[in-house]
Amino acid sequence: MVSDYKTTWQIVEHSWAETSIYDENDEVICTLSIEDRATEENQRELEIEMDAKARIIASAPLMPKVLKELASVLEITKDTTKTCYGINNDHRDMIYAAVCLATVSDFEPQ
């Protein structure tokens, strides 16, 4: 289950306007800032957006594992008479192919 996975990257909020993501060696992966765009009217919305982006970036080390698990679920449930999570067989095949390509360690998109 995806919720059982723990990332090795950490999110550190420096202020209401700036958040950084650090790897397992305490190296900065990136810093997100909304300070130059925030106004009184949009500050809360931008804080929510920054938090969501930080969580996505911090989960990057988990993606190969999650994609492999998804590929195995899609392969196991492949059956021409059923749908899986509301996904029909044509879509499932396309998703499965994309997931398999994404989990190949030396795959680089052209």
BELVEN-V628777 format. One record per residue. N is the residue number from 0. RES is the residue in one letter. SS is DSSP state (@ for helix, = for strand, . for the rest). PHI is phi in whole degrees, -180 to 180 (999 if undefined). NEAR is the number of other C-alpha atoms within 8 Angstrom. Layout:
n:N res:RES ss:SS phi:PHI near:NEAR
n:N res:RES ss:SS phi:PHI near:NEAR
//
This chain:
n:0 res:M ss:. phi:999 near:4
n:1 res:V ss:@ phi:-59 near:5
n:2 res:S ss:@ phi:-65 near:5
n:3 res:D ss:@ phi:-80 near:5
n:4 res:Y ss:. phi:-79 near:7
n:5 res:K ss:. phi:-122 near:6
n:6 res:T ss:. phi:-86 near:9
n:7 res:T ss:. phi:-93 near:7
n:8 res:W ss:. phi:-93 near:11
n:9 res:Q ss:= phi:-116 near:10
n:10 res:I ss:= phi:-98 near:11
n:11 res:V ss:= phi:-123 near:8
n:12 res:E ss:= phi:-89 near:8
n:13 res:H ss:= phi:-82 near:8
n:14 res:S ss:= phi:-162 near:6
n:15 res:W ss:. phi:-63 near:6
n:16 res:A ss:. phi:-110 near:9
n:17 res:E ss:= phi:-143 near:12
n:18 res:T ss:= phi:-137 near:14
n:19 res:S ss:= phi:-122 near:14
n:20 res:I ss:= phi:-115 near:15
n:21 res:Y ss:= phi:-114 near:14
n:22 res:D ss:. phi:-84 near:11
n:23 res:E ss:. phi:-66 near:8
n:24 res:N ss:. phi:-101 near:5
n:25 res:D ss:. phi:62 near:6
n:26 res:E ss:. phi:-90 near:7
n:27 res:V ss:= phi:-74 near:9
n:28 res:I ss:= phi:-81 near:8
n:29 res:C ss:= phi:-164 near:7
n:30 res:T ss:= phi:-128 near:9
n:31 res:L ss:= phi:-106 near:9
n:32 res:S ss:= phi:-140 near:9
n:33 res:I ss:. phi:-118 near:11
n:34 res:E ss:. phi:-57 near:7
n:35 res:D ss:. phi:-78 near:5
n:36 res:R ss:. phi:-111 near:5
n:37 res:A ss:. phi:-77 near:10
n:38 res:T ss:. phi:-126 near:6
n:39 res:E ss:. phi:-60 near:5
n:40 res:E ss:. phi:-77 near:6
n:41 res:N ss:. phi:-113 near:8
n:42 res:Q ss:@ phi:-57 near:9
n:43 res:R ss:@ phi:-61 near:7
n:44 res:E ss:@ phi:-61 near:7
n:45 res:L ss:@ phi:-68 near:10
n:46 res:E ss:@ phi:-63 near:11
n:47 res:I ss:@ phi:-64 near:8
n:48 res:E ss:@ phi:-62 near:8
n:49 res:M ss:@ phi:-64 near:12
n:50 res:D ss:@ phi:-61 near:8
n:51 res:A ss:@ phi:-63 near:8
n:52 res:K ss:@ phi:-64 near:8
n:53 res:A ss:@ phi:-63 near:13
n:54 res:R ss:@ phi:-66 near:9
n:55 res:I ss:@ phi:-65 near:8
n:56 res:I ss:@ phi:-64 near:8
n:57 res:A ss:@ phi:-65 near:12
n:58 res:S ss:. phi:-87 near:10
n:59 res:A ss:@ phi:-53 near:7
n:60 res:P ss:@ phi:-62 near:9
n:61 res:L ss:@ phi:-85 near:10
n:62 res:M ss:@ phi:-57 near:8
n:63 res:P ss:@ phi:-58 near:9
n:64 res:K ss:@ phi:-65 near:7
n:65 res:V ss:@ phi:-65 near:9
n:66 res:L ss:@ phi:-66 near:12
n:67 res:K ss:@ phi:-64 near:11
n:68 res:E ss:@ phi:-64 near:8
n:69 res:L ss:@ phi:-61 near:10
n:70 res:A ss:@ phi:-61 near:11
n:71 res:S ss:@ phi:-68 near:8
n:72 res:V ss:@ phi:-64 near:8
n:73 res:L ss:@ phi:-66 near:11
n:74 res:E ss:@ phi:-70 near:8
n:75 res:I ss:@ phi:-64 near:6
n:76 res:T ss:. phi:-91 near:7
n:77 res:K ss:. phi:-69 near:10
n:78 res:D ss:. phi:-157 near:7
n:79 res:T ss:. phi:-68 near:6
n:80 res:T ss:. phi:-102 near:4
n:81 res:K ss:. phi:-129 near:8
n:82 res:T ss:. phi:-112 near:10
n:83 res:C ss:= phi:-116 near:10
n:84 res:Y ss:. phi:53 near:4
n:85 res:G ss:. phi:78 near:5
n:86 res:I ss:= phi:-100 near:8
n:87 res:N ss:. phi:-76 near:9
n:88 res:N ss:@ phi:-62 near:11
n:89 res:D ss:@ phi:-63 near:6
n:90 res:H ss:@ phi:-67 near:8
n:91 res:R ss:@ phi:-61 near:12
n:92 res:D ss:@ phi:-63 near:8
n:93 res:M ss:@ phi:-67 near:8
n:94 res:I ss:@ phi:-64 near:8
n:95 res:Y ss:@ phi:-60 near:12
n:96 res:A ss:@ phi:-64 near:8
n:97 res:A ss:@ phi:-65 near:8
n:98 res:V ss:@ phi:-65 near:12
n:99 res:C ss:@ phi:-62 near:11
n:100 res:L ss:@ phi:-63 near:8
n:101 res:A ss:@ phi:-70 near:10
n:102 res:T ss:@ phi:-94 near:10
n:103 res:V ss:. phi:-74 near:7
n:104 res:S ss:. phi:-63 near:5
n:105 res:D ss:. phi:-104 near:4
n:106 res:F ss:. phi:-75 near:8
n:107 res:E ss:. phi:-128 near:4
n:108 res:P ss:. phi:-59 near:3
n:109 res:Q ss:. phi:-91 near:2
//
